[in-house]
Amino acid sequence: MKQPVIGFWTIYTLGFTVALPVFLYYNAEDLPNAGPMPGQSAMLSFIYLGVGALLWLIAIVLYCRLFLVQVFLSRRRLLCTVSEGTAIPAKILEKTIKKVRGGMEMLDLKLSFTNLSGTPVTAVYELNDARPAERRFEPGNSLDMRAYDDGKEIHLLPATAQVSVKKRVVAVYLFIFLLILSFAVGYLILSYHWESQGYGWRFLKPWHPWLLVPAINLGLMFFGGLLFRFIGKATRGGSHLRWVLYGIRAKATITGYRQTGLTINDQPQIEFEVLFTDKWGARQQVAHKEIVSLIDLHRLQAGEKEIIYLPDKPREFLFYENLSLS
């Protein structure tokens, strides 16, 4: 699993979801601390206070779960993979050096091995070689891999992989957590001091930044998750590890194909009508959708094509040529 990263676009987005609501609120014509407080019941004010506290609590818990806690959960899963994972002997067929940085080589290794269903598979595996002078990953060499499936995620690592936590990353995540906590608590206290005018919590409104900021960010997180899930399904993106480790190869026949009308990054989605027979002799006729590059459209044709499917879900398959370990 790839660890979420706080980068430029995250900070850029926060500028709109945090700084902009605060700026607009305090630059409105009817400033919250100008003139007498508008009439509002104390009960409604406490409801807004409770809703805001709940929103901030959810936001803080989600942040900790997605970033701080995930660092250590990922480390534990990777350690379990190396120490308890199922051994899978692999052979290196090809080696490509993608980049060299600080004496470390970033490699694409084409591996061949027999998966846990007894199916021979070949796929490309990305690996960072910190000791390139030892030439451990030359074509023809063997590579002892470890596979671990905890029911939620699947990991595949070399048995010699070194697992560690980057202290600098944890420090950044912890610093941002303290900023979020300070904003949630400190801004509420300052708002009360500046805006209450002796009327208690009556200055709180649904459009007050203390309520609006967590609401906007939680909403973006929710709809962003739905969007990425939709794109992942449309493009057949995400990890192929389940197919790599458990898939069964089969010859299939493409009986027809058509464009669905959906495009992602100007690349069209194609729906294939595929017919194949699974290991139990059952004929499967499946409509399979995936994004196809514009430069590959002219190569599409009906006829025989190799697939790899999950034995427990034979209608979920990939075209074998698209199989990847990345």
matplotlib code that plots the C-alpha trace (Angstrom):
import matplotlib.pyplot as plt

x = [0.0, 1.2, 1.4, -0.6, 1.7, 1.1, 2.5, 2.1, -1.5, -2.6, -1.3, -2.8, -6.2, -6.0, -5.5, -9.0, -10.7, -9.2, -7.7, -10.4, -13.5, -11.7, -10.9, -14.4, -16.0, -14.0, -14.2, -18.0, -19.9, -21.7, -18.6, -19.4, -18.1, -19.8, -23.0, -25.2, -25.5, -28.4, -31.1, -30.4, -31.4, -28.8, -29.9, -29.3, -25.9, -25.0, -26.2, -23.8, -21.0, -21.7, -21.8, -18.5, -16.9, -18.1, -16.8, -13.4, -13.2, -14.0, -11.5, -8.7, -9.4, -9.4, -6.2, -4.5, -5.9, -4.8, -1.4, 0.1, -1.4, -1.0, 2.8, 3.1, 0.4, 2.1, 5.4, 3.9, 2.3, 5.5, 7.5, 4.8, 5.3, 9.1, 9.0, 5.7, 4.9, 4.6, 7.8, 7.6, 10.9, 11.1, 13.6, 14.7, 14.2, 15.0, 16.4, 15.8, 17.5, 14.9, 16.8, 19.9, 19.8, 22.4, 24.0, 20.6, 19.3, 15.5, 14.8, 12.1, 12.6, 10.7, 10.0, 8.8, 7.3, 4.5, 1.8, -0.3, -2.8, -0.1, -0.2, 3.1, 3.0, 5.4, 5.2, 7.3, 8.3, 9.6, 12.6, 15.1, 18.7, 20.7, 23.8, 24.0, 27.7, 26.8, 24.8, 22.2, 19.4, 21.0, 18.9, 19.1, 19.5, 16.9, 14.9, 13.2, 9.9, 7.4, 3.6, 1.3, -2.5, -4.2, -7.7, -7.6, -4.4, -1.8, 1.9, 4.7, 8.3, 11.8, 12.8, 15.8, 13.8, 14.6, 11.6, 12.0, 10.0, 11.2, 11.5, 11.3, 8.0, 6.5, 7.8, 6.0, 2.8, 3.0, 3.6, 0.6, -1.5, -0.5, -1.4, -4.8, -5.4, -4.2, -6.5, -9.5, -9.1, -7.2, -9.4, -12.6, -11.1, -10.0, -13.4, -15.2, -12.9, -13.4, -16.9, -19.1, -19.6, -20.9, -23.6, -21.9, -21.8, -24.5, -21.9, -21.7, -23.5, -23.4, -21.2, -18.7, -15.2, -14.9, -17.8, -17.3, -13.6, -14.0, -17.3, -15.7, -12.6, -14.7, -16.9, -14.0, -12.5, -15.8, -16.5, -12.8, -12.8, -15.9, -14.3, -11.0, -13.0, -15.0, -11.8, -10.1, -13.0, -13.3, -9.6, -9.1, -6.4, -5.1, -3.1, -3.1, -1.5, -4.6, -4.5, -0.8, -0.9, -4.2, -5.1, -5.5, -4.6, -7.1, -7.7, -10.6, -12.4, -13.3, -16.6, -17.1, -16.1, -17.4, -16.7, -18.8, -18.6, -16.6, -13.2, -10.5, -7.6, -9.0, -8.5, -11.7, -13.2, -13.8, -16.3, -15.3, -17.6, -15.5, -16.2, -14.1, -14.3, -13.1, -11.3, -14.6, -15.8, -18.3, -18.7, -18.3, -19.6, -18.5, -18.7, -15.2, -14.5, -11.1, -9.4, -7.5, -4.8, -5.7, -2.6, -3.7, -7.2, -6.2, -4.9, -8.2, -9.8, -12.1, -10.5, -8.5, -6.7, -5.2, -6.7, -6.1, -9.1, -9.7, -10.8, -13.4, -14.7, -14.1, -16.0, -13.3, -10.3, -7.6, -6.1, -2.8, -0.7, -1.8, -0.7, 1.6, 3.1, 3.3]
y = [0.0, 3.4, 5.9, 9.1, 12.1, 15.7, 17.7, 20.8, 20.1, 19.3, 22.6, 24.4, 22.9, 23.9, 27.4, 27.4, 25.3, 27.0, 30.5, 31.5, 30.8, 32.8, 35.7, 35.9, 35.7, 38.5, 40.7, 40.5, 43.8, 42.7, 41.9, 39.6, 42.0, 45.1, 46.1, 44.1, 40.4, 39.1, 37.3, 33.6, 31.2, 29.8, 26.2, 26.8, 28.2, 25.2, 22.9, 24.7, 24.4, 20.6, 20.2, 22.0, 20.0, 16.8, 17.8, 18.7, 15.5, 13.5, 15.5, 15.0, 11.2, 10.7, 12.6, 10.5, 7.3, 8.2, 9.6, 9.1, 5.7, 4.4, 4.9, 2.3, 0.0, -0.1, -0.9, -3.7, -5.2, -5.0, -6.6, -9.4, -9.9, -10.3, -12.6, -14.5, -14.2, -17.2, -17.8, -17.4, -18.1, -15.8, -15.6, -12.2, -12.1, -8.5, -5.5, -1.8, 1.0, 3.8, 6.4, 6.7, 8.9, 9.3, 6.0, 4.2, 2.6, 2.5, -0.6, -2.3, -6.1, -8.4, -11.4, -14.9, -17.2, -19.6, -18.0, -19.4, -20.9, -22.8, -20.5, -19.3, -15.5, -12.8, -9.2, -6.1, -5.3, -1.9, -2.0, 0.3, -1.1, 0.6, -1.6, -1.7, -2.7, -6.1, -6.8, -8.8, -8.2, -9.2, -11.2, -14.9, -14.4, -15.8, -13.5, -14.9, -13.0, -13.1, -12.7, -11.7, -11.4, -10.2, -10.2, -6.5, -5.9, -7.9, -7.2, -8.7, -8.0, -9.4, -11.5, -9.3, -6.0, -3.6, -1.9, 1.3, 4.4, 7.8, 9.9, 13.1, 12.1, 11.2, 14.6, 16.5, 14.5, 15.2, 18.9, 19.2, 17.3, 19.8, 22.7, 21.2, 20.7, 24.2, 25.7, 23.7, 24.8, 28.1, 29.6, 28.8, 30.5, 33.5, 33.7, 33.7, 36.5, 38.6, 38.0, 37.0, 40.5, 39.1, 37.0, 33.7, 31.3, 33.2, 34.4, 30.8, 30.4, 27.6, 29.8, 30.6, 29.4, 27.2, 25.1, 25.7, 24.7, 21.1, 20.7, 21.7, 19.5, 16.4, 16.9, 17.1, 14.0, 12.1, 13.2, 12.9, 9.3, 8.5, 10.2, 8.2, 5.0, 5.7, 6.5, 3.4, 1.2, 2.9, 2.6, -0.8, 1.0, 0.1, -2.9, -6.1, -8.1, -10.2, -11.3, -11.8, -14.0, -15.9, -15.5, -18.3, -17.7, -18.6, -18.2, -15.9, -14.7, -11.1, -11.3, -7.5, -4.1, -0.6, 2.8, 3.6, 7.4, 7.9, 9.4, 10.0, 12.4, 12.2, 8.4, 6.5, 3.7, 0.5, -2.2, -5.6, -8.6, -11.5, -15.2, -17.9, -21.2, -21.2, -24.1, -25.7, -25.9, -23.1, -20.7, -17.1, -14.3, -10.9, -7.3, -5.9, -2.2, -0.5, 2.7, 2.3, 4.7, 6.6, 5.3, 1.7, 2.1, 0.9, -2.4, -3.4, -6.4, -9.3, -12.7, -14.7, -13.0, -14.2, -13.2, -13.9, -14.2, -14.8, -18.4, -17.4, -14.5, -15.6, -12.6, -10.3, -10.6, -8.6, -8.9, -10.7, -8.3, -5.5, -7.4, -5.4, -5.6, -1.8]
z = [0.0, -0.9, 2.0, 1.5, 0.9, 2.0, -0.9, -2.9, -4.1, -0.5, 0.7, -2.3, -1.6, 2.0, 0.9, -0.6, 2.1, 5.2, 4.3, 1.8, 4.1, 6.9, 4.6, 3.1, 6.5, 8.1, 5.0, 4.6, 4.8, 8.0, 10.2, 13.0, 15.7, 14.3, 16.1, 18.4, 18.1, 16.0, 18.0, 18.3, 21.0, 23.4, 22.5, 18.8, 19.6, 21.7, 18.8, 16.5, 19.1, 19.3, 15.6, 15.1, 17.9, 16.2, 12.8, 14.1, 16.1, 12.9, 10.9, 13.5, 13.9, 10.1, 9.7, 12.4, 10.8, 7.2, 8.1, 11.6, 12.4, 8.8, 8.9, 11.7, 10.4, 7.0, 8.7, 10.7, 7.6, 5.7, 8.5, 8.6, 4.9, 5.2, 8.3, 7.9, 4.2, 1.8, 0.0, -3.8, -5.7, -8.7, -11.6, -13.0, -16.8, -17.5, -15.6, -16.5, -14.7, -14.5, -12.5, -10.3, -7.3, -4.5, -5.4, -5.4, -8.6, -9.2, -11.2, -13.1, -12.9, -15.1, -12.9, -13.7, -11.0, -10.2, -8.2, -5.3, -7.7, -9.5, -12.5, -14.2, -14.4, -15.6, -14.4, -13.8, -10.2, -9.1, -6.7, -5.3, -5.1, -2.4, -3.2, -7.0, -6.9, -5.6, -8.9, -7.0, -9.6, -12.8, -15.4, -14.7, -10.9, -8.5, -6.2, -3.1, -2.8, 0.2, -0.2, 2.7, 2.6, 5.7, 4.1, 3.5, 1.7, -0.2, -0.1, -2.1, -1.1, -1.5, 1.5, 2.0, 2.1, 4.8, 6.5, 8.4, 9.2, 8.0, 11.1, 9.0, 7.5, 11.0, 12.3, 9.5, 10.0, 13.8, 13.2, 10.9, 13.5, 16.2, 13.8, 13.1, 16.9, 17.6, 15.0, 16.2, 19.8, 19.6, 16.8, 18.8, 21.9, 19.9, 18.1, 21.4, 22.7, 19.6, 18.6, 21.6, 22.9, 26.1, 24.3, 24.8, 21.8, 19.8, 17.3, 15.9, 12.6, 10.0, 7.8, 10.6, 9.6, 12.7, 11.4, 7.7, 7.5, 8.8, 6.9, 3.6, 4.1, 5.1, 2.1, -0.2, 1.3, 0.9, -2.7, -3.6, -2.4, -4.5, -7.5, -7.2, -6.7, -9.8, -11.9, -10.5, -11.6, -15.0, -15.7, -14.0, -11.9, -8.5, -7.5, -9.6, -6.8, -6.2, -9.9, -9.8, -6.7, -7.2, -10.8, -13.4, -17.0, -19.7, -23.4, -24.1, -27.2, -27.7, -29.5, -29.9, -28.5, -28.5, -27.0, -24.0, -24.5, -21.2, -21.6, -18.9, -19.9, -23.4, -23.4, -24.3, -22.3, -24.3, -23.4, -24.5, -24.9, -23.7, -23.7, -21.9, -20.0, -16.4, -14.6, -13.7, -17.3, -16.9, -19.8, -18.8, -20.9, -19.5, -20.4, -19.5, -19.5, -19.4, -20.7, -23.9, -25.1, -28.3, -30.0, -29.4, -30.8, -34.2, -32.7, -31.2, -32.9, -32.1, -31.6, -29.1, -26.2, -23.0, -19.7, -16.0, -13.7, -10.0, -9.3, -6.7, -8.9, -12.5, -13.9, -12.5, -14.8, -16.5, -19.9, -19.2, -21.2, -18.7, -15.6, -13.3, -9.9, -9.4]

ax = plt.figure().add_subplot(projection="3d")
ax.plot(x, y, z, "-o")
ax.set_aspect("equal")
plt.show()
